[in-house]
Structures are given as structure tokens and as C-alpha cells.
């Protein structure tokens, strides 16, 4: 099958003597982006991007063995061992087959996906889908960190594509700002956040333990926000999930660029970058977790007492 659109873009290189050209090209794209996402232009032409119906990214777990700074799934900022039930993957496969959806690419991510306790069962379910749609490319995106992860990757069937970043450090200079909420930036005061960004098309729709989202990054944001904007079943073609993009993209630093930027043109990120809204969101998330933990502790004695009486 031909390479996905996003894979082609990642092969573009602007380095050496052509770096100036890359800077010019992406400076012009940045100007157009600011114009395109304005409320007036969006009213005339509609949102700039919409969720892909050919590509999908599935975040099967938020557990990770390498907590990178500025993680766009908040794995470091809000650690959680939330795993996707295999039943959700089964439902995704059944819905896709039942509706005749032929995915061009399915990417399995996390967190670190190989840490899912039922990782092999999830891969088996996706291979069941590919029996129905042989042209679908199934990819596993891993940090490649540690012997346990490497063993899981080595055990995968040869026809599973592996995107192994081979990370060795929690500092990732090529990451883009994630925790810099556009609503904290006056430059985006007139932005219509229903425009989303290129991730929805280049990476695909997202499926997380909380449901379906315009992209997997949005699902990770909703894990912290707690707005429960995910769809429980595969969205219909007419459902652009605009309520999710309007609420979640205003918090996502990737909205600011709006598109993929080649690594040689990125400013290195070697420290945490976080705007006030995200500081408050993580604080609220920790309070909710603490409150739930306290409720669980209060219920345990009652449950034990009822068990004894029975």
C-alpha cells in the first residue's frame, strides 16, 4: 500500500544550506494558520481540519516506563495506569467491519503500549480485523526503552510495523510545546478552536480508554479535564466531534503550530513549559484522584463487613 500522507511529510528535510528555505516556508504557513483559524474565516469556510476516516491512533494505556518532559499524553504530568479493556478493541473491530470501514492505518500507542497487561490479545484482535481488510497497515509506536519492552517488540509478528523511537532519556528536545494552552495566549483571542489541527488528518482519529476523539491527543486532554467528551462507539461520518475540538483544542499547545514542523526547524525543548491553565488543571486532577481514593477507603470497611455477614 502507498505510504500514509503523514509518513511522506516526515521524510521532508530542511537542513544545511536549505534550512533558510524551510524557515521561510513554515513562517508563511504560520501566517496563513493565524488567518485561517480566525472566527470570521472559519464562519465562511468551516473548520480547517476534520477527523480522518482512514487513519486511527489507539492509546491502549497511559502507563509508561519513561516519563518524558512535556509529554502530550500527560503521562509524566499526571501518572496513571489506565488501560483500555480488550473489549473496546473488539467493539472497534466489529464496528469497523460492520460498517465496511477499511482503515488505511491503525497505530497502537500509549503511554508505552507494550506495558498493557493484555498487549498480545489486543494485537490479536487487530490482526483479526486485518484478515477482513488485508490492505490495512498495523503499527506499534514504542519508546524502545528497557529490555522488557524490547522483548515484547521482538515477539510481534513480522507483518506488524514497529515505530521505535529508541529513547534513552526523559528529555526530548524535538518535542513540541503541549502544555502551553492557546487560551492563555492573547494571540489566539479571536481563534475558533473547532479548526483543530493537522494531527486529526495526518495521525488520525483517536481511540482511548475514554472513547473516540478527533485525535488521540484530545483524548489524553479529556482524561485530565474530566469533561467526558469521548464517543462510546465509532462516530458516524457526519459527526465531526466539533464539541470536543472546541473544548479540548483550546488547551492543546499543538493547536498553535497547527501542522507538522520538521525537526531541524524546531526550537529545542529541554525544560518543562506550562501555562497557568494547565497548572490549574493538573492540580484539579490530583484533587479528584485524592477524593476518589478517600471514598474507596471509606467503602472498603463497609464491603468487608457485608461480606462477613453474608
Kinemage of the C-alpha trace (Angstrom):
@kinemage 1
@onewidth
@group {chain A} dominant
@subgroup {mainchain}
@vectorlist {calphas} color= white
{ca unk a 1} P 0.000 0.000 0.000
{ca unk a 2} L 1.202 3.579 -0.552
{ca unk a 3} L 2.717 5.375 2.440
{ca unk a 4} L 0.368 7.432 4.543
{ca unk a 5} L 0.323 11.150 3.940
{ca unk a 6} L 1.894 11.866 7.323
{ca unk a 7} L 4.777 9.451 6.623
{ca unk a 8} L 5.610 11.352 3.447
{ca unk a 9} L 5.698 14.666 5.264
{ca unk a 10} L 8.058 13.313 7.877
{ca unk a 11} L 10.579 12.478 5.155
{ca unk a 12} L 10.922 16.131 4.172
{ca unk a 13} L 14.257 17.513 5.367
{ca unk a 14} L 15.161 21.171 5.720
{ca unk a 15} L 18.733 21.176 6.942
{ca unk a 16} L 22.103 22.553 5.968
{ca unk a 17} L 22.011 25.146 3.230
{ca unk a 18} L 18.254 24.659 2.696
{ca unk a 19} L 17.321 25.479 6.273
{ca unk a 20} L 16.573 29.097 5.335
{ca unk a 21} L 14.026 27.886 2.800
{ca unk a 22} L 12.345 25.722 5.396
{ca unk a 23} L 12.107 28.656 7.786
{ca unk a 24} L 10.532 30.800 5.069
{ca unk a 25} L 8.028 28.131 4.069
{ca unk a 26} L 6.886 27.481 7.627
{ca unk a 27} L 6.825 31.173 8.510
{ca unk a 28} L 4.349 31.672 5.665
{ca unk a 29} L 2.353 28.664 6.830
{ca unk a 30} L 2.227 30.154 10.334
{ca unk a 31} L 0.818 33.421 8.964
{ca unk a 32} L -1.832 31.578 6.977
{ca unk a 33} L -2.684 29.480 10.016
{ca unk a 34} L -3.447 32.571 12.106
{ca unk a 35} L -5.710 33.899 9.358
{ca unk a 36} L -7.421 30.576 8.677
{ca unk a 37} L -8.398 29.856 12.298
{ca unk a 38} L -9.972 33.265 12.893
{ca unk a 39} L -13.684 33.215 13.667
{ca unk a 40} L -14.627 35.167 10.541
{ca unk a 41} L -12.718 32.965 8.113
{ca unk a 42} L -13.924 29.816 9.873
{ca unk a 43} L -17.506 31.067 9.597
{ca unk a 44} L -17.051 31.440 5.823
{ca unk a 45} L -15.148 28.224 5.058
{ca unk a 46} L -15.796 25.922 8.004
{ca unk a 47} L -13.127 24.194 10.124
{ca unk a 48} L -9.665 23.818 8.597
{ca unk a 49} L -9.331 20.160 9.630
{ca unk a 50} L -11.641 17.262 10.385
{ca unk a 51} L -11.012 13.812 11.916
{ca unk a 52} L -9.660 11.250 9.465
{ca unk a 53} L -11.828 8.328 8.413
{ca unk a 54} L -8.823 6.426 7.010
{ca unk a 55} L -6.288 6.665 9.855
{ca unk a 56} L -6.750 5.999 13.563
{ca unk a 57} L -4.481 6.059 16.620
{ca unk a 58} L -5.361 3.891 19.615
{ca unk a 59} L -3.929 4.796 23.024
{ca unk a 60} L -4.256 1.450 24.788
{ca unk a 61} L -2.619 2.530 28.065
{ca unk a 62} L -1.332 5.570 29.937
{ca unk a 63} L 1.284 3.518 31.758
{ca unk a 64} L 4.861 4.296 30.748
{ca unk a 65} L 8.377 3.342 31.809
{ca unk a 66} L 9.973 6.578 30.593
{ca unk a 67} L 8.321 9.771 31.780
{ca unk a 68} L 9.394 12.338 29.198
{ca unk a 69} L 9.149 16.047 29.890
{ca unk a 70} L 6.270 17.819 28.122
{ca unk a 71} L 4.515 14.540 27.266
{ca unk a 72} L 1.436 15.224 25.120
{ca unk a 73} L -0.471 12.409 26.839
{ca unk a 74} L 0.258 13.861 30.313
{ca unk a 75} L 1.908 10.580 31.306
{ca unk a 76} L 4.585 12.466 33.255
{ca unk a 77} L 2.441 15.336 34.500
{ca unk a 78} L -0.440 13.106 35.661
{ca unk a 79} L 0.773 9.484 36.033
{ca unk a 80} L -1.954 6.887 35.624
{ca unk a 81} L -2.095 3.142 34.938
{ca unk a 82} L -5.342 3.386 33.000
{ca unk a 83} L -5.582 0.532 30.477
{ca unk a 84} L -8.028 0.066 27.612
{ca unk a 85} L -10.157 -3.087 28.017
{ca unk a 86} L -9.694 -5.632 25.236
{ca unk a 87} L -13.474 -5.481 24.824
{ca unk a 88} L -13.117 -1.924 23.468
{ca unk a 89} L -10.745 -3.173 20.781
{ca unk a 90} L -13.162 -5.985 19.947
{ca unk a 91} L -16.012 -3.485 19.647
{ca unk a 92} L -13.859 -1.260 17.420
{ca unk a 93} L -13.084 -4.217 15.147
{ca unk a 94} L -16.732 -5.278 14.982
{ca unk a 95} L -17.975 -1.737 14.308
{ca unk a 96} L -15.350 -1.213 11.596
{ca unk a 97} L -16.229 -4.464 9.843
{ca unk a 98} L -19.957 -3.976 10.292
{ca unk a 99} L -19.839 -0.519 8.728
{ca unk a 100} L -17.436 -1.568 5.980
{ca unk a 101} L -14.695 0.816 7.140
{ca unk a 102} L -11.336 -0.036 5.572
{ca unk a 103} L -8.725 1.703 7.667
{ca unk a 104} L -5.557 2.574 5.798
{ca unk a 105} L -3.515 2.536 9.010
{ca unk a 106} L -4.082 1.643 12.666
{ca unk a 107} L -1.422 2.864 15.098
{ca unk a 108} L -1.176 1.411 18.615
{ca unk a 109} L 0.307 3.804 21.180
{ca unk a 110} L 0.330 4.810 24.858
{ca unk a 111} L 1.965 5.609 27.195
{ca unk a 112} L 4.169 2.691 26.289
{ca unk a 113} L 1.794 0.235 24.572
{ca unk a 114} L 3.819 -2.888 25.358
{ca unk a 115} L 3.154 -2.300 29.079
{ca unk a 116} L -0.535 -3.081 28.630
{ca unk a 117} L -1.126 -6.339 30.534
{ca unk a 118} L -3.105 -7.728 27.576
{ca unk a 119} L -0.943 -6.313 24.796
{ca unk a 120} L -0.800 -9.610 22.891
{ca unk a 121} L -4.590 -10.009 22.997
{ca unk a 122} L -5.040 -6.504 21.592
{ca unk a 123} L -2.673 -7.218 18.709
{ca unk a 124} L -4.543 -10.468 18.031
{ca unk a 125} L -7.844 -8.571 17.773
{ca unk a 126} L -6.354 -6.064 15.336
{ca unk a 127} L -4.949 -8.895 13.248
{ca unk a 128} L -8.481 -10.299 13.144
{ca unk a 129} L -9.567 -7.023 11.572
{ca unk a 130} L -6.755 -7.209 9.027
{ca unk a 131} L -7.930 -10.627 7.957
{ca unk a 132} L -11.016 -8.780 6.759
{ca unk a 133} L -9.032 -5.772 5.437
{ca unk a 134} L -5.613 -7.060 4.252
{ca unk a 135} L -4.512 -3.640 2.972
{ca unk a 136} L -4.564 -2.122 6.492
{ca unk a 137} L -1.170 -1.385 7.992
{ca unk a 138} L -0.950 -2.014 11.731
{ca unk a 139} L 1.777 -0.087 13.554
{ca unk a 140} L 3.037 -0.223 17.127
{ca unk a 141} L 4.647 3.018 18.339
{ca unk a 142} L 7.117 2.350 21.162
{ca unk a 143} L 9.825 4.199 23.065
{ca unk a 144} L 12.001 1.073 22.832
{ca unk a 145} L 13.255 1.700 26.360
{ca unk a 146} L 14.281 -1.269 28.513
{ca unk a 147} L 14.722 -4.992 27.981
{ca unk a 148} L 11.105 -5.876 28.782
{ca unk a 149} L 9.821 -3.519 26.091
{ca unk a 150} L 12.338 -4.806 23.569
{ca unk a 151} L 11.288 -8.404 24.217
{ca unk a 152} L 7.643 -7.507 23.565
{ca unk a 153} L 8.588 -5.795 20.307
{ca unk a 154} L 10.735 -8.731 19.189
{ca unk a 155} L 7.805 -11.085 19.785
{ca unk a 156} L 5.493 -9.200 17.422
{ca unk a 157} L 4.618 -10.832 14.087
{ca unk a 158} L 6.829 -9.745 11.194
{ca unk a 159} L 3.929 -8.077 9.406
{ca unk a 160} L 3.373 -5.577 12.255
{ca unk a 161} L 5.145 -2.283 11.579
{ca unk a 162} L 7.172 -1.004 14.522
{ca unk a 163} L 7.933 2.679 15.017
{ca unk a 164} L 10.662 2.517 17.642
{ca unk a 165} L 11.993 5.890 18.773
{ca unk a 166} L 14.732 4.197 20.857
{ca unk a 167} L 14.536 6.806 23.604
{ca unk a 168} L 17.241 6.821 26.248
{ca unk a 169} L 16.320 9.942 28.207
{ca unk a 170} L 13.275 11.723 29.622
{ca unk a 171} L 14.424 14.898 27.863
{ca unk a 172} L 13.182 15.055 24.267
{ca unk a 173} L 14.467 18.271 22.628
{ca unk a 174} L 12.382 17.737 19.468
{ca unk a 175} L 9.029 17.635 21.299
{ca unk a 176} L 6.629 20.487 20.563
{ca unk a 177} L 5.043 22.547 23.375
{ca unk a 178} L 1.937 20.757 24.633
{ca unk a 179} L 1.099 22.348 27.982
{ca unk a 180} L 1.036 25.874 26.555
{ca unk a 181} L -2.728 26.391 26.318
{ca unk a 182} L -3.778 28.712 23.454
{ca unk a 183} L -6.445 30.244 25.690
{ca unk a 184} L -3.586 31.613 27.813
{ca unk a 185} L -2.092 33.355 24.768
{ca unk a 186} L -3.657 36.703 23.701
{ca unk a 187} L -2.602 35.972 20.117
{ca unk a 188} L -5.393 33.360 19.979
{ca unk a 189} L -8.113 35.507 21.496
{ca unk a 190} L -10.055 35.513 18.208
{ca unk a 191} L -9.373 31.889 17.264
{ca unk a 192} L -12.125 29.388 16.512
{ca unk a 193} L -10.869 26.189 18.125
{ca unk a 194} L -13.200 23.996 16.072
{ca unk a 195} L -10.496 24.248 13.373
{ca unk a 196} L -8.432 21.628 15.185
{ca unk a 197} L -5.013 20.904 13.715
{ca unk a 198} L -3.325 18.632 11.183
{ca unk a 199} L -2.921 15.830 13.741
{ca unk a 200} L -6.558 14.879 13.152
{ca unk a 201} L -5.820 14.184 9.486
{ca unk a 202} L -2.133 13.211 9.426
{ca unk a 203} L -2.197 10.968 12.510
{ca unk a 204} L -5.883 10.139 12.532
{ca unk a 205} L -8.914 9.911 14.720
{ca unk a 206} L -8.224 8.857 18.295
{ca unk a 207} L -9.497 5.970 20.402
{ca unk a 208} L -8.561 5.997 24.089
{ca unk a 209} L -9.855 4.198 27.210
{ca unk a 210} L -12.329 7.088 27.475
{ca unk a 211} L -13.746 6.701 23.962
{ca unk a 212} L -13.342 8.147 20.472
{ca unk a 213} L -11.967 11.665 19.941
{ca unk a 214} L -10.930 13.867 16.996
{ca unk a 215} L -7.366 12.736 17.777
{ca unk a 216} L -5.697 10.689 20.492
{ca unk a 217} L -4.081 13.813 21.986
{ca unk a 218} L -7.572 15.208 22.606
{ca unk a 219} L -8.486 12.038 24.478
{ca unk a 220} L -5.454 12.483 26.697
{ca unk a 221} L -6.530 16.048 27.448
{ca unk a 222} L -10.034 14.921 28.387
{ca unk a 223} L -8.508 12.433 30.839
{ca unk a 224} L -7.242 15.450 32.776
{ca unk a 225} L -10.184 17.774 32.140
{ca unk a 226} L -12.820 15.185 33.011
{ca unk a 227} L -15.392 16.589 30.578
{ca unk a 228} L -16.256 13.114 29.196
{ca unk a 229} L -16.450 14.304 25.580
{ca unk a 230} L -15.469 10.967 24.018
{ca unk a 231} L -17.871 8.924 21.902
{ca unk a 232} L -18.604 5.454 23.246
{ca unk a 233} L -18.948 3.947 19.753
{ca unk a 234} L -17.253 4.634 16.422
{ca unk a 235} L -18.554 8.075 15.316
{ca unk a 236} L -20.778 8.337 12.270
{ca unk a 237} L -19.274 10.000 9.204
{ca unk a 238} L -21.348 13.144 9.757
{ca unk a 239} L -20.110 13.502 13.350
{ca unk a 240} L -17.082 15.808 13.206
{ca unk a 241} L -16.920 15.889 17.026
{ca unk a 242} L -16.889 19.687 16.988
{ca unk a 243} L -17.877 19.869 20.651
{ca unk a 244} L -14.660 18.030 21.514
{ca unk a 245} L -12.413 20.153 19.303
{ca unk a 246} L -13.878 23.399 20.636
{ca unk a 247} L -13.344 22.370 24.247
{ca unk a 248} L -10.081 20.433 24.023
{ca unk a 249} L -8.083 22.176 21.281
{ca unk a 250} L -8.133 25.421 23.258
{ca unk a 251} L -5.949 23.621 25.797
{ca unk a 252} L -3.542 21.952 23.366
{ca unk a 253} L -0.218 23.578 22.550
{ca unk a 254} L -0.159 21.717 19.223
{ca unk a 255} L -3.031 23.945 18.080
{ca unk a 256} L -0.635 26.877 17.933
{ca unk a 257} L 1.515 25.413 15.147
{ca unk a 258} L -1.425 23.647 13.588
{ca unk a 259} L 0.761 21.432 11.392
{ca unk a 260} L 3.834 19.224 11.430
{ca unk a 261} L 7.164 21.096 11.594
{ca unk a 262} L 10.368 19.284 10.518
{ca unk a 263} L 12.732 18.593 13.415
{ca unk a 264} L 15.602 20.794 12.092
{ca unk a 265} L 13.266 23.806 12.246
{ca unk a 266} L 12.106 23.285 15.834
{ca unk a 267} L 13.441 25.149 18.826
{ca unk a 268} L 14.853 22.569 21.283
{ca unk a 269} L 12.803 21.839 24.417
{ca unk a 270} L 14.992 20.878 27.362
{ca unk a 271} L 12.796 22.012 30.258
{ca unk a 272} L 9.145 21.959 31.275
{ca unk a 273} L 6.913 24.534 29.597
{ca unk a 274} L 3.477 25.010 31.143
{ca unk a 275} L 0.927 27.825 31.038
{ca unk a 276} L -1.305 28.761 34.039
{ca unk a 277} L -4.400 26.912 32.818
{ca unk a 278} L -2.525 23.609 32.709
{ca unk a 279} L -1.044 24.165 36.155
{ca unk a 280} L -4.583 24.544 37.485
{ca unk a 281} L -5.932 21.558 35.505
{ca unk a 282} L -3.300 19.211 36.891
{ca unk a 283} L -3.990 20.494 40.397
{ca unk a 284} L -7.709 19.783 39.981
{ca unk a 285} L -6.937 16.331 38.542
{ca unk a 286} L -4.831 15.422 41.580
{ca unk a 287} L -7.590 16.602 43.925
{ca unk a 288} L -10.147 14.438 42.121
{ca unk a 289} L -7.840 11.426 42.363
{ca unk a 290} L -7.324 12.030 46.070
{ca unk a 291} L -11.071 12.382 46.624
{ca unk a 292} L -11.782 9.116 44.782
{ca unk a 293} L -9.081 7.323 46.762
{ca unk a 294} L -10.575 8.532 50.057
{ca unk a 295} L -14.054 7.363 49.015
{ca unk a 296} L -12.677 3.948 48.093
{ca unk a 297} L -11.013 3.638 51.521
{ca unk a 298} L -14.300 4.527 53.237
{ca unk a 299} L -16.188 1.895 51.265
{ca unk a 300} L -13.711 -0.918 51.954
{ca unk a 301} L -14.689 -1.478 55.642
{ca unk a 302} L -18.387 -1.471 54.691
{ca unk a 303} L -17.809 -4.025 51.942
{ca unk a 304} L -15.782 -6.219 54.279
{ca unk a 305} L -18.499 -6.058 56.936
{ca unk a 306} L -21.218 -7.032 54.468
{ca unk a 307} L -19.057 -9.879 53.199
{ca unk a 308} L -18.649 -11.166 56.760
{ca unk a 309} L -22.393 -11.056 57.433
{ca unk a 310} L -23.154 -12.985 54.307
